[in-house]
Amino acid sequence: MHDIGVDPYGANIMLPKALNFLILLKSVNNIAANILKQEMLSFGGDAAIARGALTGKVKRTDVLIIGSCAQLNSLKYKLKRQPFGLRKISEELETGIRNYYKNNFILSLKKCSLNLSGKTHIMGIINLTPDSFSQDGLYRKGGVEYIDLALKKAKKMALDGADIIDLGGQSSRPGAKSISVKEELLRVVPAVKLLAKKINLPISVDTSKPEVAKAALDNGAQIINDVAGLRDKRMIKIAAKYKAAVVIMHMLGKPVNMQRIVSYQSLIDDIAVYLKNAIDAAHSSGIKPDKIIIDPGIGFGKNPAHNLQIINRLADFKVLGKPILIGPSRKSFIADVLEDNLENRITGTLASCVIAAQNGANIVRVHDVKEVSRSLKMAGAIKNADK
């Protein structure tokens, strides 16, 4: 529109007509569903509902709204004056669409802020474990040299383009058994303390144990990366008290059993509902909205097909209104697709990160920082070529 000389005022009017949506509403009463269908038809759009909802044989139905942003704006105003729960639907549509286009995320940390709006940020992984699935664990029981190795690795990651350093002392690979709080503290705290002083990047601690999170925050960490998705209420209280940022991740069960029964009614919907409930719990317990990141949990209670679907439909999670982190790095679904071994998973990691970034990832959590950084830079240059 700009290139052909459209008046800016006219462009603002026409732009919503060019933005199209498919919006799924779950379990709407059939009266409201029929009203939604009729209203959308009157605006030139449509709404798909169950046949039984049209005949009155079913009392509730999912509704797939089909329309442009302009049509949905008209629908929102019309629904606000109607009964049968339609006012609430109007509010949810308005919030969902606004969130979908939101990209001005500022992650507020204790010592700094990260502007997640411009580029996809990189969280570099440093495993302080002896049993990492990626075979890069630095910790060896009884040795102290792992702390120096962690510092050396963190410095290289910083030079290679990392924006956050993520330290973890508990393996979360499928089948991993939980270690004691004492053991995890022994692995994590000295490294956090050293890196927080020596590295000019925010330190994240990958833990689901409140005691470890507290000790890490006491020693300079600013982000809690909780694979358990803040299920432990003590973790929420600690994050709120320390004004720490949190990564809320989706996982079925625990690492030791998460791959035994992998079943979803609707993968993306189920994950989104889980994350929405966790976000609400975090808000109600005092964690500020600008301190929350969500992670759909690649590999955590998902099969290879699930992981591919999550990356492909990552943009769907934007309706939650939070920055999105994703961690596909070196995971087994890559080997499943490429039929390759661990050493060659980097190519699959790069492809996964580039597609995830294009689909809305604000942060990618990776082992190979330099390679991912360069791939994202190239992809960004291509995407923004017309600008």
C-alpha positions in Angstrom: 0.0 0.0 0.0 2.9 2.3 0.8 4.6 1.6 -2.5 1.6 2.4 -4.6 0.9 5.6 -2.8 -2.1 4.8 -0.6 -3.1 7.5 1.8 -1.9 6.4 5.3 -5.4 6.9 6.7 -6.8 4.6 4.0 -4.1 2.1 4.6 -5.1 1.8 8.3 -8.7 1.2 7.3 -7.8 -1.5 4.6 -5.1 -3.3 6.5 -7.4 -5.3 8.8 -9.3 -6.5 5.7 -6.0 -8.2 4.6 -5.3 -10.1 7.9 -7.2 -13.4 8.1 -7.8 -15.6 11.0 -9.0 -19.1 11.9 -10.0 -19.0 15.6 -11.1 -22.1 17.5 -13.4 -21.6 20.4 -13.9 -24.7 22.6 -17.2 -26.0 24.0 -19.6 -23.1 23.2 -23.3 -23.5 24.1 -25.3 -24.1 20.9 -27.4 -20.9 21.1 -24.2 -18.8 21.3 -22.7 -20.9 18.5 -25.6 -20.3 16.1 -25.5 -16.6 16.9 -21.8 -16.5 16.1 -22.4 -18.2 12.8 -25.2 -15.8 11.8 -23.2 -12.7 12.8 -20.1 -13.8 10.9 -22.2 -14.6 7.8 -23.7 -11.1 8.0 -20.2 -9.6 7.9 -19.1 -11.8 5.0 -17.2 -14.3 7.1 -18.3 -17.7 8.5 -18.2 -20.0 11.5 -18.1 -23.8 11.4 -20.1 -25.6 14.1 -21.2 -29.1 14.7 -24.2 -30.3 12.6 -26.0 -31.2 15.9 -25.7 -27.6 17.1 -27.7 -26.5 14.0 -30.5 -29.0 14.7 -30.4 -28.6 18.5 -29.3 -32.2 19.1 -26.2 -31.2 21.0 -26.0 -28.6 23.7 -22.4 -27.5 23.1 -20.0 -27.4 20.2 -16.6 -26.2 19.2 -16.7 -23.2 16.9 -14.2 -22.4 14.2 -14.5 -18.7 13.3 -13.3 -17.9 9.7 -12.8 -14.2 8.9 -10.7 -11.1 8.5 -9.5 -8.9 11.3 -12.0 -6.3 10.1 -14.9 -8.8 10.3 -13.8 -9.9 13.8 -13.6 -6.3 15.0 -17.2 -5.9 13.9 -18.1 -9.1 15.6 -16.5 -8.0 18.9 -18.6 -4.9 19.1 -21.8 -6.8 18.2 -21.3 -9.5 20.8 -20.7 -7.1 23.6 -24.4 -6.3 23.7 -25.6 -9.9 23.5 -26.4 -12.6 26.2 -25.6 -16.3 26.4 -21.9 -15.7 27.3 -21.2 -13.8 24.1 -19.8 -10.8 26.0 -17.1 -12.9 27.5 -16.3 -14.5 24.1 -16.0 -10.9 22.7 -13.5 -10.0 25.4 -11.5 -13.2 24.8 -11.4 -12.6 21.0 -10.2 -9.1 21.6 -7.4 -10.2 24.0 -6.4 -13.1 21.8 -6.0 -11.0 18.6 -4.2 -8.3 20.5 -1.8 -10.8 22.0 -1.2 -12.5 18.6 0.2 -9.3 17.2 2.1 -8.3 20.3 5.8 -8.3 19.8 7.0 -5.5 22.1 8.2 -7.7 24.9 10.6 -6.3 27.5 11.8 -8.9 29.9 12.3 -7.2 33.2 15.2 -8.6 35.2 16.7 -7.5 38.5 19.9 -6.1 37.1 18.9 -5.3 33.5 16.1 -5.6 30.9 16.1 -7.6 27.7 14.3 -6.2 24.7 12.9 -9.3 23.0 11.1 -7.4 20.3 13.8 -7.0 17.6 15.6 -10.3 17.2 15.3 -13.9 18.5 17.5 -14.1 21.6 19.8 -17.1 22.4 19.9 -18.9 25.7 23.2 -20.9 25.8 23.0 -24.2 27.7 25.7 -25.2 30.2 25.1 -28.6 31.7 26.6 -29.1 35.2 25.8 -32.8 35.1 27.7 -36.0 34.4 24.8 -37.6 32.4 23.6 -35.0 29.9 21.8 -36.6 26.8 23.9 -34.2 24.6 27.2 -35.6 26.1 28.4 -32.1 27.1 27.9 -32.4 30.9 30.8 -30.7 32.7 30.4 -32.0 36.2 32.4 -34.8 37.7 31.9 -35.8 41.3 34.7 -34.7 43.5 36.2 -32.4 40.9 36.2 -28.6 41.0 37.6 -27.9 37.6 34.1 -28.0 36.1 33.5 -24.5 37.5 36.4 -23.2 35.5 35.2 -25.1 32.4 31.8 -23.6 32.9 33.3 -20.1 33.0 35.4 -20.7 29.9 32.3 -22.1 28.0 30.2 -19.1 29.1 32.8 -16.6 27.9 32.9 -18.3 24.5 29.1 -18.3 24.3 29.0 -14.6 25.1 31.4 -14.0 22.3 29.5 -16.2 19.9 26.2 -14.3 20.4 24.4 -15.7 23.6 22.1 -13.3 25.4 21.4 -15.5 28.4 23.4 -18.3 30.1 21.4 -21.2 31.4 23.0 -23.4 34.1 21.5 -26.8 35.1 22.6 -29.4 37.6 19.8 -31.9 37.1 19.5 -33.9 33.9 16.0 -33.7 32.4 16.6 -36.3 29.7 13.9 -39.0 29.3 14.3 -41.5 32.1 16.6 -39.3 34.2 16.2 -39.9 38.0 16.0 -37.0 40.3 19.1 -36.2 42.4 19.0 -34.8 45.9 18.7 -31.1 46.7 22.1 -31.3 48.4 23.7 -32.7 45.3 22.1 -30.2 42.9 23.1 -27.3 45.2 26.7 -28.7 45.1 26.7 -28.7 41.3 24.9 -25.4 40.6 25.6 -22.7 43.3 29.4 -22.4 42.9 29.0 -22.0 39.1 26.2 -19.5 39.4 28.2 -17.5 41.9 31.3 -17.4 39.7 29.5 -16.7 36.4 27.3 -13.9 37.9 30.5 -12.0 38.7 32.5 -12.8 35.6 29.9 -12.8 32.8 28.0 -9.7 31.7 24.9 -11.7 30.7 21.8 -12.7 32.7 22.2 -16.1 34.4 19.3 -18.5 34.3 19.1 -21.6 36.5 17.4 -24.7 35.1 15.8 -26.4 38.1 12.5 -27.6 39.4 13.6 -27.5 43.1 12.6 -24.4 45.0 15.7 -24.7 47.3 18.0 -24.7 44.4 16.2 -21.7 42.7 16.5 -19.7 46.0 20.2 -20.4 46.4 20.9 -19.5 42.8 19.0 -16.3 43.1 20.9 -15.5 46.3 24.1 -15.9 44.3 23.3 -13.8 41.2 20.9 -15.7 39.0 18.0 -13.7 37.6 15.8 -16.3 35.8 14.3 -19.5 37.0 13.9 -22.0 34.1 11.4 -24.5 35.6 10.8 -27.6 33.5 8.0 -28.5 36.0 6.0 -25.4 34.9 5.8 -23.9 38.4 3.7 -26.8 39.7 5.4 -26.4 43.1 3.7 -23.4 44.8 7.0 -22.8 46.7 8.7 -22.0 43.4 6.1 -19.4 42.6 6.5 -17.7 46.1 10.3 -17.6 45.7 10.1 -16.1 42.2 7.6 -13.5 43.4 9.7 -12.6 46.5 13.0 -12.3 44.5 11.2 -10.5 41.6 12.8 -13.1 39.3 11.8 -13.9 35.8 10.4 -17.3 35.1 10.3 -19.8 32.2 7.1 -21.8 32.5 7.5 -25.1 30.6 4.9 -27.7 29.7 5.8 -31.3 30.6 3.7 -34.5 31.0 4.7 -36.1 34.4 8.3 -36.0 35.3 11.5 -36.7 33.3 11.7 -40.2 34.8 8.3 -41.2 33.4 7.3 -38.5 30.8 7.7 -40.7 27.8 5.9 -43.7 29.1 2.3 -42.6 28.2 2.3 -39.7 25.6 -1.3 -38.9 24.9 -3.2 -35.7 24.1 -6.8 -34.9 23.2 -5.5 -32.0 21.1 -1.8 -31.3 21.4 -1.7 -27.5 20.9 -4.9 -26.9 22.8 -3.8 -29.1 25.7 -0.4 -27.3 26.0 -2.0 -23.9 25.7 -4.5 -24.5 28.4 -1.8 -25.9 30.7 0.3 -22.8 30.1 -2.6 -20.4 30.5 -3.5 -21.9 33.9 0.2 -21.7 35.0 0.3 -18.0 33.9 -2.8 -17.2 35.8 -1.4 -18.9 38.9 1.8 -16.9 38.6 -0.1 -13.6 38.2 -2.3 -14.3 41.2 0.7 -15.1 43.4 2.5 -11.9 42.7 4.8 -12.7 39.7 4.7 -9.6 37.4 3.4 -10.0 33.8 6.7 -8.7 32.3 8.7 -11.5 34.1 7.0 -14.5 32.5 8.2 -16.6 29.5 6.4 -19.7 28.2 7.9 -22.9 26.7 5.8 -25.6 25.1 8.4 -28.2 26.1 9.9 -29.9 23.0 10.7 -33.5 23.9 9.1 -33.4 27.4 6.2 -35.9 27.1 6.0 -35.6 23.3 6.8 -38.0 20.5 8.7 -36.9 17.3 5.5 -35.9 15.4 4.4 -33.8 18.4 7.7 -31.9 18.4 7.4 -31.1 14.7 3.9 -30.0 15.1 4.8 -27.7 18.0 7.5 -25.9 15.9 5.2 -25.7 12.9 2.3 -24.2 14.9 4.4 -22.2 17.4 2.6 -19.0 16.5 -0.6 -20.4 18.0 0.9 -19.9 21.5 1.2 -16.1 20.8 -2.4 -15.7 21.9 -1.2 -16.2 25.5 0.5 -12.8 25.3 3.9 -13.9 26.6 7.4 -14.3 25.0 8.0 -17.8 23.7 11.1 -19.9 24.4 11.7 -23.1 22.6 14.5 -25.7 23.1 14.9 -28.1 20.1 18.7 -28.3 20.4 20.2 -31.7 19.6 17.1 -33.5 20.7 16.2 -37.0 19.5 13.3 -36.0 17.2 16.0 -34.5 14.9 17.8 -37.9 14.7 14.4 -39.5 14.1 13.8 -37.3 11.0 17.4 -37.3 9.7 18.1 -40.9 10.7 21.4 -39.7 12.0 23.5 -39.9 15.1 24.0 -37.4 17.9 27.1 -35.8 16.4 25.2 -34.6 13.3 22.1 -33.2 15.0 23.4 -29.6 14.7 22.0 -29.3 11.1 18.5 -30.3 12.4 18.9 -27.9 15.3 19.7 -25.0 13.0 16.7 -25.7 10.8 14.4 -26.0 13.8 15.6 -22.8 15.3 15.2 -20.8 12.1 11.6 -22.1 11.5 10.8 -21.5 15.2 12.1 -17.9 15.0 9.9 -17.3 11.9 6.9 -18.7 13.7 7.3 -16.5 16.8 10.0 -17.8 19.0 11.5 -14.9 21.1 14.2 -17.1 22.6 15.9 -20.3 21.5 17.7 -22.5 24.1 20.7 -24.1 22.4 24.1 -25.8 22.9 25.7 -24.6 19.6 25.4 -20.8 20.1 27.7 -19.6 17.3 26.1 -21.7 14.6 22.6 -20.9 15.7 23.4 -17.2 16.0 24.8 -17.0 12.4 21.8 -19.0 11.1 19.3 -16.7 12.7 21.2 -13.6 11.5 21.0 -14.9 7.9 17.4 -15.8 8.2 16.6 -12.4 9.6 18.4 -10.7 6.8 16.3 -12.6 4.3 13.0 -12.0 6.1 13.7 -8.2 6.4 15.1 -7.8 2.8 12.2 -5.5 1.7 12.7 -3.3 4.7 
